[in-house]
Amino acid sequence: MTTMTIWRGTARLTAMNTLHRKPSPPAAASRHYTLAGHDSEVPKLTAGLHVVATPIGNLGDITLRALETLAGADLIACEDTRVTRKLLERYAISTPLTPYHEHNAAQARPALLQKIAGGSAVALVSDAGTPLVSDPGFKLVRAAQEAGHNVTTLPGASSLLAALTIAGLPTDQFLFAGFLPPKEAARRARIAELARIPATLVLFETGPRAAAALADLARGLGADRHAALCRELTKLHEEVLRGDLKTLAETCATNEPRGEIVLVIAPPQQAAPVSASEADELLRQALTRVSVKDAVGEVADATGLPRREVYQRAIALTKPALTKSDDDTSGGRE
């Protein structure tokens, strides 16, 4: 009896002490990554937005600094959480993910900025390569800078630069033009704008659209203009097809390429003088999209013609022509 009473009293005292004890602070989140079987602890990142380049295919192309940043961040904003999670799992990184892409950017951006303002470190990544190249990241970077937040960049892989290095075409001057418009009329108009730029052109394209795009490029830039189709760079089925635009277009029409594609197109051999009719056609196309001022700037840059001359042609094209009835309003009177 006595023993039972003592035990009950002890249990009651233990329960009371547990109720009144101050809760222990939560354990700090584990910030680490694993590389080649070695686990590395990393410190918490400084608050701000950290723009991180990730591999374009081969996950081994990640940089050590990128791993430290992804592991040390409080949150990773990414295009597709399923894609980025594969990278994190490869290196045993447990940082939470949140989607940030063109369809939710307007709603997600204020929330990310609020987290940064509260002291969080947010890493921004794309599905592959360097963020802000053909994705909505620039708006987040601009908003973070305008709010006075710390913004840093961690350079790394880029399919644009990878394609340039392997294409075998001039690299001293190049223009990245992103994706061509999917619709034929808009695509041909854009190609006409690019035709006379004295630099290597770099374009992104998809497999299903590659043949049509190359056919229009051959038509607008010249069938014999040299190019390289770089496919699945750094991946298992990496391939580079080289040839003139006409040959590449025929090849893709026969055998549709798969995967991520970068087109690298040689600069024009020699800029031929632009005829008046060619300048007018470029102006007409530009005037359907932008203002007179912007159209003049586009055509002057593309053709090398003096801006004053292009402006005068633009005014002539936009000025209403006199109709025959206008001419006859005098009724034959002097």
C-alpha positions in Angstrom: 0.0 0.0 0.0 2.7 2.5 1.0 4.7 1.8 -2.1 1.7 2.3 -4.3 0.9 5.7 -2.6 4.5 6.9 -3.1 4.4 5.9 -6.8 1.1 7.7 -7.4 2.5 10.8 -5.7 5.6 10.8 -7.8 3.6 10.4 -11.0 1.3 13.3 -10.0 4.3 15.5 -9.3 6.0 14.6 -12.6 2.8 15.5 -14.5 2.5 18.9 -12.7 6.1 19.7 -13.5 5.5 18.8 -17.2 2.5 21.1 -17.5 4.3 24.1 -16.0 7.6 23.5 -17.8 8.5 26.1 -20.5 8.4 24.5 -24.0 11.8 23.8 -25.5 12.6 25.9 -28.6 12.1 24.1 -31.9 15.2 22.5 -33.3 16.9 24.5 -36.1 16.2 23.4 -39.6 18.9 21.1 -41.0 20.8 23.0 -43.7 23.1 20.6 -45.5 23.8 18.9 -48.8 25.5 15.7 -49.7 28.1 15.4 -52.4 30.0 12.2 -53.2 28.9 10.6 -49.9 30.1 13.6 -47.9 27.5 15.5 -45.9 28.3 19.3 -45.6 26.5 21.6 -43.1 25.9 25.2 -44.4 25.0 28.4 -42.6 21.7 30.2 -43.1 21.8 32.6 -46.1 21.6 36.3 -45.7 18.1 37.6 -46.3 17.4 38.5 -49.9 16.8 37.1 -53.3 19.5 34.7 -54.6 19.3 33.9 -58.4 20.8 30.4 -58.9 21.7 28.8 -62.2 21.0 25.0 -62.2 22.1 22.3 -64.7 20.5 22.2 -68.1 20.5 18.4 -68.2 23.4 16.7 -66.4 22.8 17.1 -62.7 26.5 16.9 -62.1 27.0 20.4 -63.6 25.8 22.1 -60.4 28.3 24.4 -58.7 29.4 24.1 -55.1 28.2 27.6 -54.4 24.8 26.8 -55.9 24.5 23.7 -53.6 25.4 25.8 -50.5 22.9 28.4 -51.5 20.0 26.0 -52.2 20.7 24.3 -48.8 21.1 27.5 -46.9 18.0 29.2 -48.3 14.7 29.4 -46.4 12.7 28.8 -49.5 13.3 28.0 -53.2 11.0 29.5 -55.8 11.0 27.3 -58.9 9.0 26.9 -62.2 8.0 23.2 -61.6 8.5 21.7 -58.1 8.7 18.2 -59.6 11.7 19.1 -61.7 13.6 21.0 -59.0 12.8 18.3 -56.4 14.8 15.8 -58.5 17.8 18.1 -58.2 17.4 18.5 -54.4 16.9 14.8 -53.9 20.2 14.1 -55.8 22.1 16.2 -53.2 19.9 15.5 -50.1 18.7 19.1 -49.8 15.5 19.6 -47.8 14.8 23.3 -48.4 11.0 23.9 -49.0 9.9 24.6 -52.6 7.2 27.0 -53.9 6.1 27.4 -57.5 6.9 30.6 -59.3 6.1 30.7 -63.1 4.4 32.8 -65.8 0.9 31.6 -64.8 1.1 32.5 -61.0 3.8 35.1 -60.9 1.5 38.1 -60.3 0.0 36.3 -57.2 3.2 34.7 -56.0 5.5 37.7 -56.3 4.1 39.8 -53.4 4.2 36.7 -51.1 7.9 36.1 -51.9 8.7 39.8 -51.4 6.9 39.7 -48.0 9.0 36.7 -46.9 12.2 38.5 -47.9 11.1 41.6 -46.1 10.6 39.4 -43.0 14.2 38.2 -43.1 14.0 35.1 -45.3 16.5 34.1 -47.9 14.7 33.1 -51.1 16.6 31.2 -53.9 15.1 31.6 -57.4 15.7 28.8 -60.0 14.4 27.8 -63.4 13.7 24.3 -64.5 17.1 24.3 -66.2 19.9 26.7 -66.7 20.1 30.4 -65.8 16.9 32.1 -64.5 15.5 35.1 -66.3 16.4 33.7 -69.7 13.0 33.2 -71.3 11.2 33.1 -67.9 9.3 35.7 -65.7 12.1 36.0 -63.1 13.1 39.5 -64.2 10.0 41.0 -62.7 10.8 39.4 -59.3 14.4 40.7 -59.5 13.2 44.2 -60.4 10.6 44.3 -57.6 13.1 43.0 -55.1 15.6 45.7 -56.1 13.0 48.4 -56.0 12.0 47.3 -52.5 15.7 47.7 -51.4 16.3 44.0 -50.9 19.6 42.3 -51.3 19.8 40.5 -54.8 22.7 38.3 -55.7 23.5 36.0 -58.6 25.1 32.6 -58.8 26.2 32.0 -62.4 26.3 28.5 -63.9 25.0 26.5 -66.7 23.2 28.1 -69.7 22.0 26.4 -72.8 22.5 29.6 -74.8 26.2 29.7 -74.0 26.6 26.0 -74.2 25.2 26.0 -77.8 27.4 28.8 -78.8 30.5 27.0 -77.7 29.7 23.9 -79.6 28.1 25.2 -82.8 31.3 26.2 -84.5 30.0 29.6 -85.6 31.3 33.1 -84.8 30.9 34.1 -81.2 32.4 37.6 -81.1 28.9 39.1 -81.6 25.6 37.3 -81.0 22.0 38.1 -80.5 19.7 35.9 -78.4 16.2 36.2 -79.8 14.3 33.7 -77.6 11.5 31.7 -79.2 10.1 32.7 -82.6 6.4 33.4 -82.7 4.4 30.2 -83.3 2.1 31.6 -86.0 3.5 31.7 -89.5 2.8 35.4 -90.3 4.2 36.7 -87.1 7.2 34.3 -87.3 8.1 35.5 -90.8 7.8 39.1 -89.8 10.2 38.5 -86.9 12.6 36.7 -89.1 12.6 39.7 -91.5 13.6 41.9 -88.6 16.5 39.6 -87.8 17.7 39.1 -91.3 20.3 41.9 -91.5 21.6 41.9 -88.0 25.4 41.5 -88.4 25.7 38.9 -85.6 25.3 35.2 -84.9 21.6 34.5 -84.0 20.6 32.2 -81.1 17.1 30.9 -80.9 15.2 28.5 -78.7 12.8 26.1 -80.5 10.7 23.0 -79.8 10.8 19.7 -81.7 7.3 19.9 -83.3 7.9 23.5 -84.6 11.5 23.0 -85.6 10.9 22.1 -89.3 8.5 25.0 -89.9 10.7 27.5 -88.2 13.8 26.3 -90.1 11.9 26.5 -93.4 10.9 30.1 -92.7 14.4 30.9 -91.6 15.8 29.6 -94.9 13.2 31.7 -96.7 13.9 34.9 -94.8 17.6 34.6 -94.1 18.8 32.7 -97.1 18.8 29.0 -97.8 22.6 28.7 -97.8 23.1 30.4 -94.4 25.0 28.1 -92.1 23.5 27.0 -88.8 23.7 24.4 -86.0 20.8 22.6 -84.3 21.9 21.8 -80.8 19.7 19.2 -79.1 19.6 17.8 -75.6 22.9 19.4 -74.6 24.7 17.7 -71.6 22.1 14.9 -71.7 22.4 11.3 -72.7 21.2 11.9 -76.3 23.1 15.1 -77.0 23.3 15.9 -80.7 24.5 18.8 -82.9 23.4 18.9 -86.5 25.3 21.3 -88.7 24.5 22.5 -92.2 22.7 25.2 -94.2 19.2 26.3 -93.2 17.6 24.5 -96.1 19.2 21.2 -95.4 18.4 21.4 -91.7 14.8 22.2 -92.5 14.5 19.2 -94.8 16.2 17.0 -92.1 13.7 18.0 -89.4 10.7 17.6 -91.8 11.8 14.0 -92.4 12.8 13.2 -88.8 11.3 15.4 -86.1 13.9 16.2 -83.4 13.1 15.7 -79.8 14.0 17.4 -76.6 15.3 20.9 -75.8 16.6 22.7 -79.0 18.9 25.7 -79.5 19.4 27.0 -83.0 22.6 28.9 -83.7 22.7 30.7 -87.0 25.7 32.3 -88.6 25.7 36.1 -89.3 25.0 37.2 -92.9 28.1 37.1 -95.1 27.8 40.7 -96.3 25.0 43.2 -95.8 23.6 44.0 -99.2 22.2 47.5 -99.7 18.6 47.7 -98.7 16.2 48.7 -101.5 13.4 51.2 -101.0 10.8 48.5 -101.4 12.5 46.3 -98.8 12.7 49.2 -96.3 9.0 50.0 -96.9 8.0 46.3 -96.3 9.9 46.2 -93.1 8.3 49.4 -92.0 4.8 48.2 -92.9 5.4 45.1 -90.8 6.7 47.0 -87.8 3.9 49.6 -88.0 1.4 46.9 -87.5 2.9 46.1 -84.0 4.5 49.3 -82.6 4.4 53.1 -82.9 6.0 55.1 -85.7 9.0 56.0 -83.4 9.6 52.4 -82.4 9.1 51.2 -86.0 11.7 53.7 -87.3 14.2 52.6 -84.6 13.7 48.9 -85.5 14.1 49.3 -89.2 17.1 51.7 -88.9 18.9 49.3 -86.6 18.1 46.3 -88.9 19.0 47.9 -92.2 21.7 50.5 -91.3 19.8 53.2 -93.1 19.9 56.7 -91.6 17.2 57.2 -89.0 16.0 60.5 -90.7 15.6 58.7 -94.0 13.6 55.8 -92.4 11.5 58.4 -90.6 10.6 60.2 -93.8 9.6 56.9 -95.4 7.5 56.0 -92.4 5.6 59.3 -92.6 5.0 58.8 -96.3 3.5 55.3 -95.6 1.3 56.5 -92.8 0.1 59.8 -94.4 -3.3 59.3 -96.0 -3.0 59.4 -99.7 -5.0 61.9 -101.7 -8.0 60.2 -103.4 -9.1 61.1 -106.9 -12.2 62.8 -105.4 -9.9 65.0 -103.3 -8.2 66.1 -106.5 -11.5 66.8 -108.2 -13.0 69.0 -105.4 -12.1 72.2 -107.3 -14.7 71.2 -110.0 -12.2 72.2 -112.7 -11.9 75.8 -111.3 -8.4 77.5 -111.3 
